[in-house]
Amino acid sequence: MYLTSEKKTEFFEKFGKDAKDTGTAEGQIALFSYRISHLTEHLKKNKKDYSTQRSLVRLVGKRRSLLDYLKKKDIERYRAIVKELKLRR
């Protein structure tokens, strides 16, 4: 499996307040970004996998809404997460 619980814990330790704080926007954005990159690689090999394509579009939408929320609440946290994850916004 590409996403283990240890990998999730690592994301929340790095981007959240601590490993148990799974609700921070930064941690969720980082997790979504990892999943998006994994699904993108999968779709490069399997072009006709439309269910995965739909899941990818939904994940991108979720990440976008979290980034919009973060931008509205705290612009400095938004800029930091975009810079650290190297997102194009």
Disulfide bonds with the S-S distance in Angstrom:
none
